[in-house]
Amino acid sequence: MLKKWPVKWRKTMKTSIYDPAEYIETREDVLAFLEGALEENDPEFLLETIGYIARSKGMAQIAKELNIDRSGLYKSFSPDGNPYFLTVAKVLDNLGFILTIRQKQASSHAV
């Protein structure tokens, strides 16, 4: 497809991979990313988001503070990862957050 574009565009066009971790700087950013991920109701997306947040804060430092292997922590929150619930809770706690549960609005599921 690039062959059809004018030569001047092919020479000047540069792209980079989007990395959400580069845009997470404040506690408010972290909260916004977590809330957005939770709204999607997709556990894999939530884990991926927690991984971005952890990388933005320093995965090596978090791993050291939690006494967890750094490479294992990276792998846990990779797209192919499957972290233990305890790991997720510990990382969120380290970031200054906790998991909570609330009932869906107008839920037809009764206990």
N, CA, C and O atoms as CSV, one atom per row, in Angstrom:
chain,resi,resn,atom,element,x,y,z
A,1,MET,N,N,0.814,-1.187,0.000
A,1,MET,CA,C,0.000,0.000,0.000
A,1,MET,C,C,0.865,1.262,0.000
A,1,MET,O,O,0.489,2.266,-0.604
A,2,LEU,N,N,1.995,1.221,0.657
A,2,LEU,CA,C,2.857,2.396,0.707
A,2,LEU,C,C,3.383,2.796,-0.665
A,2,LEU,O,O,3.703,3.963,-0.890
A,3,LYS,N,N,3.474,1.851,-1.572
A,3,LYS,CA,C,3.985,2.160,-2.906
A,3,LYS,C,C,3.086,3.135,-3.643
A,3,LYS,O,O,3.547,3.840,-4.542
A,4,LYS,N,N,1.816,3.188,-3.282
A,4,LYS,CA,C,0.872,4.081,-3.945
A,4,LYS,C,C,0.934,5.500,-3.373
A,4,LYS,O,O,0.457,6.443,-4.005
A,5,TRP,N,N,1.510,5.653,-2.198
A,5,TRP,CA,C,1.577,6.957,-1.570
A,5,TRP,C,C,2.708,7.769,-2.204
A,5,TRP,O,O,3.694,7.202,-2.676
A,6,PRO,N,N,2.564,9.091,-2.214
A,6,PRO,CA,C,3.653,9.933,-2.735
A,6,PRO,C,C,4.955,9.678,-1.966
A,6,PRO,O,O,4.937,9.390,-0.769
A,7,VAL,N,N,6.046,9.787,-2.654
A,7,VAL,CA,C,7.363,9.526,-2.076
A,7,VAL,C,C,7.597,10.389,-0.841
A,7,VAL,O,O,8.161,9.902,0.139
A,8,LYS,N,N,7.187,11.641,-0.855
A,8,LYS,CA,C,7.449,12.520,0.291
A,8,LYS,C,C,6.776,12.006,1.560
A,8,LYS,O,O,7.301,12.218,2.653
A,9,TRP,N,N,5.650,11.348,1.449
A,9,TRP,CA,C,4.977,10.793,2.623
A,9,TRP,C,C,5.692,9.556,3.125
A,9,TRP,O,O,5.802,9.357,4.335
A,10,ARG,N,N,6.173,8.732,2.236
A,10,ARG,CA,C,6.858,7.509,2.649
A,10,ARG,C,C,8.137,7.831,3.405
A,10,ARG,O,O,8.533,7.070,4.287
A,11,LYS,N,N,8.774,8.909,3.089
A,11,LYS,CA,C,10.038,9.263,3.737
A,11,LYS,C,C,9.836,9.899,5.106
A,11,LYS,O,O,10.683,9.736,5.985
A,12,THR,N,N,8.738,10.619,5.308
A,12,THR,CA,C,8.559,11.364,6.550
A,12,THR,C,C,7.629,10.690,7.548
A,12,THR,O,O,7.577,11.102,8.707
A,13,MET,N,N,6.901,9.679,7.134
A,13,MET,CA,C,5.933,9.046,8.015
A,13,MET,C,C,6.636,8.125,9.011
A,13,MET,O,O,7.358,7.206,8.622
A,14,LYS,N,N,6.413,8.385,10.305
A,14,LYS,CA,C,6.983,7.557,11.358
A,14,LYS,C,C,5.870,7.192,12.326
A,14,LYS,O,O,5.007,8.012,12.641
A,15,THR,N,N,5.902,5.967,12.786
A,15,THR,CA,C,4.914,5.515,13.759
A,15,THR,C,C,5.627,4.901,14.950
A,15,THR,O,O,6.795,4.521,14.870
A,16,SER,N,N,4.909,4.811,16.045
A,16,SER,CA,C,5.446,4.150,17.227
A,16,SER,C,C,4.317,3.350,17.868
A,16,SER,O,O,3.136,3.600,17.625
A,17,ILE,N,N,4.703,2.403,18.675
A,17,ILE,CA,C,3.733,1.569,19.359
A,17,ILE,C,C,3.179,2.344,20.547
A,17,ILE,O,O,3.932,2.935,21.321
A,18,TYR,N,N,1.848,2.336,20.685
A,18,TYR,CA,C,1.194,3.009,21.801
A,18,TYR,C,C,1.405,2.196,23.073
A,18,TYR,O,O,1.108,1.002,23.115
A,19,ASP,N,N,1.909,2.839,24.082
A,19,ASP,CA,C,2.124,2.184,25.371
A,19,ASP,C,C,1.410,2.990,26.446
A,19,ASP,O,O,1.892,4.052,26.841
A,20,PRO,N,N,0.262,2.500,26.929
A,20,PRO,CA,C,-0.495,3.239,27.949
A,20,PRO,C,C,0.324,3.568,29.185
A,20,PRO,O,O,0.051,4.569,29.847
A,21,ALA,N,N,1.321,2.754,29.516
A,21,ALA,CA,C,2.133,2.999,30.709
A,21,ALA,C,C,2.823,4.357,30.661
A,21,ALA,O,O,3.128,4.940,31.701
A,22,GLU,N,N,3.069,4.857,29.461
A,22,GLU,CA,C,3.734,6.150,29.322
A,22,GLU,C,C,2.827,7.327,29.699
A,22,GLU,O,O,3.308,8.443,29.895
A,23,TYR,N,N,1.531,7.082,29.797
A,23,TYR,CA,C,0.580,8.161,30.061
A,23,TYR,C,C,0.009,8.117,31.473
A,23,TYR,O,O,-0.849,8.930,31.818
A,24,ILE,N,N,0.467,7.193,32.278
A,24,ILE,CA,C,-0.015,7.066,33.654
A,24,ILE,C,C,1.007,7.722,34.568
A,24,ILE,O,O,2.075,7.164,34.823
A,25,GLU,N,N,0.678,8.897,35.054
A,25,GLU,CA,C,1.643,9.647,35.854
A,25,GLU,C,C,1.166,9.938,37.269
A,25,GLU,O,O,1.974,9.960,38.198
A,26,THR,N,N,-0.121,10.161,37.450
A,26,THR,CA,C,-0.633,10.573,38.759
A,26,THR,C,C,-1.565,9.507,39.330
A,26,THR,O,O,-1.975,8.577,38.636
A,27,ARG,N,N,-1.880,9.663,40.586
A,27,ARG,CA,C,-2.843,8.767,41.250
A,27,ARG,C,C,-4.206,8.841,40.547
A,27,ARG,O,O,-4.911,7.839,40.430
A,28,GLU,N,N,-4.559,10.036,40.086
A,28,GLU,CA,C,-5.820,10.207,39.365
A,28,GLU,C,C,-5.808,9.449,38.043
A,28,GLU,O,O,-6.828,8.897,37.630
A,29,ASP,N,N,-4.655,9.423,37.381
A,29,ASP,CA,C,-4.513,8.645,36.141
A,29,ASP,C,C,-4.721,7.159,36.428
A,29,ASP,O,O,-5.418,6.465,35.688
A,30,VAL,N,N,-4.115,6.688,37.501
A,30,VAL,CA,C,-4.243,5.276,37.872
A,30,VAL,C,C,-5.709,4.938,38.117
A,30,VAL,O,O,-6.216,3.932,37.621
A,31,LEU,N,N,-6.375,5.778,38.878
A,31,LEU,CA,C,-7.780,5.550,39.187
A,31,LEU,C,C,-8.633,5.563,37.919
A,31,LEU,O,O,-9.522,4.726,37.763
A,32,ALA,N,N,-8.372,6.490,37.028
A,32,ALA,CA,C,-9.130,6.565,35.769
A,32,ALA,C,C,-8.914,5.312,34.924
A,32,ALA,O,O,-9.866,4.782,34.351
A,33,PHE,N,N,-7.679,4.835,34.842
A,33,PHE,CA,C,-7.398,3.623,34.076
A,33,PHE,C,C,-8.100,2.416,34.699
A,33,PHE,O,O,-8.688,1.606,33.983
A,34,LEU,N,N,-8.043,2.290,36.030
A,34,LEU,CA,C,-8.692,1.170,36.702
A,34,LEU,C,C,-10.209,1.217,36.531
A,34,LEU,O,O,-10.832,0.200,36.224
A,35,GLU,N,N,-10.800,2.388,36.727
A,35,GLU,CA,C,-12.253,2.512,36.575
A,35,GLU,C,C,-12.682,2.205,35.146
A,35,GLU,O,O,-13.691,1.534,34.928
A,36,GLY,N,N,-11.927,2.690,34.184
A,36,GLY,CA,C,-12.241,2.406,32.785
A,36,GLY,C,C,-12.166,0.923,32.481
A,36,GLY,O,O,-13.014,0.383,31.770
A,37,ALA,N,N,-11.155,0.267,33.018
A,37,ALA,CA,C,-10.993,-1.170,32.779
A,37,ALA,C,C,-12.125,-1.956,33.442
A,37,ALA,O,O,-12.635,-2.920,32.870
A,38,LEU,N,N,-12.511,-1.546,34.635
A,38,LEU,CA,C,-13.601,-2.237,35.325
A,38,LEU,C,C,-14.928,-2.065,34.593
A,38,LEU,O,O,-15.748,-2.983,34.576
A,39,GLU,N,N,-15.144,-0.916,33.999
A,39,GLU,CA,C,-16.382,-0.681,33.253
A,39,GLU,C,C,-16.523,-1.618,32.060
A,39,GLU,O,O,-17.638,-1.902,31.622
A,40,GLU,N,N,-15.418,-2.092,31.539
A,40,GLU,CA,C,-15.458,-3.000,30.387
A,40,GLU,C,C,-15.938,-4.399,30.776
A,40,GLU,O,O,-16.347,-5.179,29.917
A,41,ASN,N,N,-15.888,-4.711,32.067
A,41,ASN,CA,C,-16.321,-6.014,32.569
A,41,ASN,C,C,-15.604,-7.164,31.848
A,41,ASN,O,O,-16.210,-8.174,31.490
A,42,ASP,N,N,-14.312,-6.977,31.651
A,42,ASP,CA,C,-13.481,-7.961,30.953
A,42,ASP,C,C,-12.259,-8.235,31.831
A,42,ASP,O,O,-11.351,-7.406,31.888
A,43,PRO,N,N,-12.217,-9.373,32.511
A,43,PRO,CA,C,-11.111,-9.658,33.424
A,43,PRO,C,C,-9.734,-9.585,32.774
A,43,PRO,O,O,-8.789,-9.099,33.395
A,44,GLU,N,N,-9.602,-10.054,31.544
A,44,GLU,CA,C,-8.299,-10.005,30.862
A,44,GLU,C,C,-7.859,-8.561,30.634
A,44,GLU,O,O,-6.684,-8.230,30.796
A,45,PHE,N,N,-8.797,-7.714,30.263
A,45,PHE,CA,C,-8.483,-6.302,30.045
A,45,PHE,C,C,-8.080,-5.640,31.369
A,45,PHE,O,O,-7.163,-4.820,31.405
A,46,LEU,N,N,-8.765,-5.999,32.443
A,46,LEU,CA,C,-8.422,-5.459,33.761
A,46,LEU,C,C,-7.000,-5.854,34.152
A,46,LEU,O,O,-6.231,-5.018,34.627
A,47,LEU,N,N,-6.646,-7.125,33.954
A,47,LEU,CA,C,-5.294,-7.571,34.287
A,47,LEU,C,C,-4.249,-6.868,33.433
A,47,LEU,O,O,-3.187,-6.490,33.929
A,48,GLU,N,N,-4.549,-6.696,32.154
A,48,GLU,CA,C,-3.631,-5.979,31.267
A,48,GLU,C,C,-3.445,-4.540,31.742
A,48,GLU,O,O,-2.332,-4.014,31.726
A,49,THR,N,N,-4.534,-3.911,32.161
A,49,THR,CA,C,-4.473,-2.532,32.657
A,49,THR,C,C,-3.641,-2.443,33.934
A,49,THR,O,O,-2.838,-1.524,34.088
A,50,ILE,N,N,-3.830,-3.386,34.839
A,50,ILE,CA,C,-3.021,-3.399,36.067
A,50,ILE,C,C,-1.548,-3.547,35.710
A,50,ILE,O,O,-0.691,-2.940,36.353
A,51,GLY,N,N,-1.251,-4.338,34.702
A,51,GLY,CA,C,0.128,-4.484,34.235
A,51,GLY,C,C,0.693,-3.174,33.718
A,51,GLY,O,O,1.837,-2.833,34.018
A,52,TYR,N,N,-0.099,-2.428,32.941
A,52,TYR,CA,C,0.349,-1.117,32.454
A,52,TYR,C,C,0.643,-0.186,33.626
A,52,TYR,O,O,1.653,0.517,33.643
A,53,ILE,N,N,-0.248,-0.196,34.592
A,53,ILE,CA,C,-0.081,0.679,35.762
A,53,ILE,C,C,1.183,0.290,36.529
A,53,ILE,O,O,1.967,1.152,36.927
A,54,ALA,N,N,1.372,-1.008,36.730
A,54,ALA,CA,C,2.564,-1.466,37.451
A,54,ALA,C,C,3.835,-1.072,36.711
A,54,ALA,O,O,4.812,-0.650,37.331
A,55,ARG,N,N,3.827,-1.207,35.382
A,55,ARG,CA,C,5.010,-0.805,34.610
A,55,ARG,C,C,5.245,0.689,34.714
A,55,ARG,O,O,6.391,1.138,34.754
A,56,SER,N,N,4.161,1.469,34.759
A,56,SER,CA,C,4.327,2.927,34.840
A,56,SER,C,C,4.945,3.334,36.177
A,56,SER,O,O,5.640,4.346,36.263
A,57,LYS,N,N,4.690,2.551,37.207
A,57,LYS,CA,C,5.218,2.858,38.539
A,57,LYS,C,C,6.558,2.193,38.803
A,57,LYS,O,O,7.239,2.532,39.771
A,58,GLY,N,N,6.944,1.250,37.954
A,58,GLY,CA,C,8.219,0.558,38.118
A,58,GLY,C,C,8.017,-0.871,38.558
A,58,GLY,O,O,7.943,-1.159,39.752
A,59,MET,N,N,7.927,-1.755,37.605
A,59,MET,CA,C,7.672,-3.175,37.886
A,59,MET,C,C,8.762,-3.764,38.772
A,59,MET,O,O,8.472,-4.561,39.664
A,60,ALA,N,N,10.001,-3.382,38.537
A,60,ALA,CA,C,11.106,-3.913,39.340
A,60,ALA,C,C,10.960,-3.495,40.801
A,60,ALA,O,O,11.182,-4.301,41.704
A,61,GLN,N,N,10.589,-2.245,41.031
A,61,GLN,CA,C,10.426,-1.754,42.402
A,61,GLN,C,C,9.261,-2.458,43.091
A,61,GLN,O,O,9.371,-2.844,44.255
A,62,ILE,N,N,8.148,-2.628,42.380
A,62,ILE,CA,C,6.993,-3.319,42.959
A,62,ILE,C,C,7.365,-4.760,43.294
A,62,ILE,O,O,7.043,-5.254,44.374
A,63,ALA,N,N,8.035,-5.426,42.374
A,63,ALA,CA,C,8.449,-6.812,42.605
A,63,ALA,C,C,9.348,-6.907,43.842
A,63,ALA,O,O,9.200,-7.818,44.657
A,64,LYS,N,N,10.271,-5.970,43.973
A,64,LYS,CA,C,11.181,-5.964,45.124
A,64,LYS,C,C,10.400,-5.768,46.421
A,64,LYS,O,O,10.631,-6.475,47.402
A,65,GLU,N,N,9.470,-4.802,46.425
A,65,GLU,CA,C,8.691,-4.513,47.626
A,65,GLU,C,C,7.774,-5.671,48.018
A,65,GLU,O,O,7.492,-5.876,49.198
A,66,LEU,N,N,7.312,-6.424,47.017
A,66,LEU,CA,C,6.418,-7.552,47.288
A,66,LEU,C,C,7.164,-8.880,47.424
A,66,LEU,O,O,6.560,-9.922,47.678
A,67,ASN,N,N,8.487,-8.823,47.251
A,67,ASN,CA,C,9.311,-10.031,47.317
A,67,ASN,C,C,8.844,-11.069,46.286
A,67,ASN,O,O,8.685,-12.251,46.590
A,68,ILE,N,N,8.631,-10.582,45.065
A,68,ILE,CA,C,8.205,-11.416,43.939
A,68,ILE,C,C,9.250,-11.274,42.844
A,68,ILE,O,O,9.837,-10.205,42.679
A,69,ASP,N,N,9.485,-12.339,42.098
A,69,ASP,CA,C,10.412,-12.304,40.974
A,69,ASP,C,C,9.920,-11.316,39.917
A,69,ASP,O,O,8.772,-11.395,39.478
A,70,ARG,N,N,10.783,-10.390,39.510
A,70,ARG,CA,C,10.411,-9.353,38.550
A,70,ARG,C,C,9.928,-9.937,37.235
A,70,ARG,O,O,8.892,-9.523,36.717
A,71,SER,N,N,10.663,-10.891,36.691
A,71,SER,CA,C,10.267,-11.467,35.402
A,71,SER,C,C,8.945,-12.215,35.523
A,71,SER,O,O,8.141,-12.222,34.591
A,72,GLY,N,N,8.724,-12.842,36.673
A,72,GLY,CA,C,7.449,-13.518,36.911
A,72,GLY,C,C,6.295,-12.542,36.979
A,72,GLY,O,O,5.190,-12.829,36.517
A,73,LEU,N,N,6.567,-11.373,37.568
A,73,LEU,CA,C,5.531,-10.345,37.658
A,73,LEU,C,C,5.204,-9.793,36.274
A,73,LEU,O,O,4.036,-9.588,35.945
A,74,TYR,N,N,6.226,-9.556,35.470
A,74,TYR,CA,C,5.995,-9.124,34.086
A,74,TYR,C,C,5.148,-10.157,33.348
A,74,TYR,O,O,4.180,-9.813,32.670
A,75,LYS,N,N,5.526,-11.427,33.487
A,75,LYS,CA,C,4.811,-12.488,32.784
A,75,LYS,C,C,3.373,-12.591,33.274
A,75,LYS,O,O,2.466,-12.814,32.472
A,76,SER,N,N,3.148,-12.433,34.571
A,76,SER,CA,C,1.802,-12.526,35.127
A,76,SER,C,C,0.839,-11.539,34.482
A,76,SER,O,O,-0.326,-11.858,34.245
A,77,PHE,N,N,1.334,-10.343,34.201
A,77,PHE,CA,C,0.463,-9.297,33.662
A,77,PHE,C,C,0.636,-9.095,32.158
A,77,PHE,O,O,0.177,-8.099,31.599
A,78,SER,N,N,1.301,-10.044,31.514
A,78,SER,CA,C,1.411,-9.997,30.054
A,78,SER,C,C,0.090,-10.488,29.456
A,78,SER,O,O,-0.727,-11.071,30.169
A,79,PRO,N,N,-0.128,-10.259,28.159
A,79,PRO,CA,C,-1.368,-10.734,27.528
A,79,PRO,C,C,-1.590,-12.243,27.677
A,79,PRO,O,O,-2.732,-12.701,27.685
A,80,ASP,N,N,-0.514,-13.011,27.796
A,80,ASP,CA,C,-0.639,-14.461,27.965
A,80,ASP,C,C,-0.586,-14.880,29.428
A,80,ASP,O,O,-0.675,-16.067,29.741
A,81,GLY,N,N,-0.441,-13.913,30.320
A,81,GLY,CA,C,-0.302,-14.223,31.736
A,81,GLY,C,C,-1.617,-14.597,32.387
A,81,GLY,O,O,-2.697,-14.353,31.849
A,82,ASN,N,N,-1.497,-15.190,33.545
A,82,ASN,CA,C,-2.665,-15.580,34.323
A,82,ASN,C,C,-2.278,-15.518,35.798
A,82,ASN,O,O,-2.038,-16.551,36.425
A,83,PRO,N,N,-2.218,-14.294,36.356
A,83,PRO,CA,C,-1.725,-14.160,37.724
A,83,PRO,C,C,-2.693,-14.727,38.751
A,83,PRO,O,O,-3.905,-14.765,38.537
A,84,TYR,N,N,-2.139,-15.160,39.854
A,84,TYR,CA,C,-2.964,-15.563,40.981
A,84,TYR,C,C,-3.720,-14.341,41.494
A,84,TYR,O,O,-3.251,-13.208,41.379
A,85,PHE,N,N,-4.886,-14.591,42.057
A,85,PHE,CA,C,-5.684,-13.501,42.624
A,85,PHE,C,C,-4.885,-12.767,43.694
A,85,PHE,O,O,-4.941,-11.541,43.785
A,86,LEU,N,N,-4.146,-13.514,44.498
A,86,LEU,CA,C,-3.333,-12.916,45.554
A,86,LEU,C,C,-2.309,-11.944,44.980
A,86,LEU,O,O,-2.058,-10.893,45.570
A,87,THR,N,N,-1.716,-12.280,43.840
A,87,THR,CA,C,-0.751,-11.394,43.193
A,87,THR,C,C,-1.429,-10.097,42.761
A,87,THR,O,O,-0.890,-9.009,42.962
A,88,VAL,N,N,-2.605,-10.220,42.172
A,88,VAL,CA,C,-3.360,-9.035,41.741
A,88,VAL,C,C,-3.661,-8.150,42.944
A,88,VAL,O,O,-3.453,-6.938,42.894
A,89,ALA,N,N,-4.149,-8.750,44.021
A,89,ALA,CA,C,-4.486,-7.990,45.224
A,89,ALA,C,C,-3.262,-7.313,45.819
A,89,ALA,O,O,-3.336,-6.163,46.254
A,90,LYS,N,N,-2.121,-8.026,45.841
A,90,LYS,CA,C,-0.890,-7.448,46.391
A,90,LYS,C,C,-0.395,-6.269,45.556
A,90,LYS,O,O,0.032,-5.254,46.105
A,91,VAL,N,N,-0.451,-6.403,44.232
A,91,VAL,CA,C,0.000,-5.311,43.355
A,91,VAL,C,C,-0.913,-4.103,43.530
A,91,VAL,O,O,-0.433,-2.975,43.640
A,92,LEU,N,N,-2.224,-4.328,43.557
A,92,LEU,CA,C,-3.150,-3.207,43.757
A,92,LEU,C,C,-2.908,-2.541,45.111
A,92,LEU,O,O,-2.936,-1.314,45.213
A,93,ASP,N,N,-2.674,-3.334,46.140
A,93,ASP,CA,C,-2.385,-2.783,47.465
A,93,ASP,C,C,-1.112,-1.950,47.427
A,93,ASP,O,O,-1.060,-0.864,48.006
A,94,ASN,N,N,-0.094,-2.450,46.753
A,94,ASN,CA,C,1.167,-1.728,46.621
A,94,ASN,C,C,0.963,-0.392,45.915
A,94,ASN,O,O,1.641,0.590,46.216
A,95,LEU,N,N,0.020,-0.365,44.972
A,95,LEU,CA,C,-0.276,0.869,44.231
A,95,LEU,C,C,-1.195,1.802,45.022
A,95,LEU,O,O,-1.451,2.931,44.603
A,96,GLY,N,N,-1.687,1.324,46.163
A,96,GLY,CA,C,-2.537,2.149,47.015
A,96,GLY,C,C,-4.027,1.974,46.757
A,96,GLY,O,O,-4.821,2.874,47.031
A,97,PHE,N,N,-4.406,0.806,46.225
A,97,PHE,CA,C,-5.810,0.552,45.917
A,97,PHE,C,C,-6.234,-0.794,46.483
A,97,PHE,O,O,-5.394,-1.642,46.784
A,98,ILE,N,N,-7.548,-0.986,46.625
A,98,ILE,CA,C,-8.095,-2.259,47.058
A,98,ILE,C,C,-9.209,-2.659,46.096
A,98,ILE,O,O,-9.802,-1.818,45.420
A,99,LEU,N,N,-9.475,-3.953,46.052
A,99,LEU,CA,C,-10.596,-4.447,45.261
A,99,LEU,C,C,-11.863,-4.353,46.100
A,99,LEU,O,O,-11.842,-4.614,47.303
A,100,THR,N,N,-12.947,-3.983,45.467
A,100,THR,CA,C,-14.235,-3.974,46.140
A,100,THR,C,C,-15.260,-4.648,45.232
A,100,THR,O,O,-15.055,-4.783,44.026
A,101,ILE,N,N,-16.343,-5.059,45.828
A,101,ILE,CA,C,-17.424,-5.695,45.076
A,101,ILE,C,C,-18.707,-4.939,45.364
A,101,ILE,O,O,-18.980,-4.556,46.502
A,102,ARG,N,N,-19.487,-4.731,44.318
A,102,ARG,CA,C,-20.796,-4.105,44.510
A,102,ARG,C,C,-21.784,-4.811,43.601
A,102,ARG,O,O,-21.412,-5.390,42.580
A,103,GLN,N,N,-23.027,-4.754,43.983
A,103,GLN,CA,C,-24.073,-5.408,43.219
A,103,GLN,C,C,-24.399,-4.604,41.970
A,103,GLN,O,O,-24.385,-3.373,41.987
A,104,LYS,N,N,-24.690,-5.312,40.890
A,104,LYS,CA,C,-25.117,-4.646,39.668
A,104,LYS,C,C,-26.436,-3.932,39.913
A,104,LYS,O,O,-27.249,-4.370,40.728
A,105,GLN,N,N,-26.639,-2.848,39.213
A,105,GLN,CA,C,-27.910,-2.145,39.294
A,105,GLN,C,C,-28.984,-2.975,38.615
A,105,GLN,O,O,-28.749,-3.535,37.544
A,106,ALA,N,N,-30.149,-3.062,39.218
A,106,ALA,CA,C,-31.306,-3.773,38.665
A,106,ALA,C,C,-30.954,-5.199,38.276
A,106,ALA,O,O,-31.363,-5.684,37.221
A,107,SER,N,N,-30.197,-5.864,39.131
A,107,SER,CA,C,-29.784,-7.225,38.851
A,107,SER,C,C,-30.933,-8.193,39.082
A,107,SER,O,O,-31.671,-8.077,40.061
A,108,SER,N,N,-31.074,-9.141,38.178
A,108,SER,CA,C,-32.120,-10.162,38.336
A,108,SER,C,C,-31.572,-11.399,38.997
A,108,SER,O,O,-32.295,-12.379,39.179
A,109,HIS,N,N,-30.274,-11.371,39.370
A,109,HIS,CA,C,-29.648,-12.522,40.013
A,109,HIS,C,C,-29.827,-12.410,41.526
A,109,HIS,O,O,-29.297,-11.496,42.158
A,110,ALA,N,N,-30.557,-13.320,42.079
A,110,ALA,CA,C,-30.765,-13.314,43.514
A,110,ALA,C,C,-29.960,-14.433,44.149
A,110,ALA,O,O,-29.741,-15.486,43.550
A,111,VAL,N,N,-29.529,-14.182,45.364
A,111,VAL,CA,C,-28.750,-15.183,46.091
A,111,VAL,C,C,-29.674,-16.000,46.959
A,111,VAL,O,O,-29.223,-16.904,47.661
